[in-house]
Amino acid sequence: MSASAIVMMIVAIVIVWGGLIAAILRLRSHPQETEPMPPGVHRAE
């Protein structure tokens, strides 16, 4: 592999994994709110 191909591969890996880590950190600090269940409806277990 050429040096430019290795650099591009590293950049792509950093972008993908960085986005994944950023998404996880954002969801941990701002969890999704669940919608309240309508009256008379029970959760399936």
PyMOL commands that set and color helices and strands:
alter all, ss='L'
color gray80, all
select helices_A, chain A and resi 3-29
alter helices_A, ss='H'
color red, helices_A
deselect
rebuild
show_as cartoon
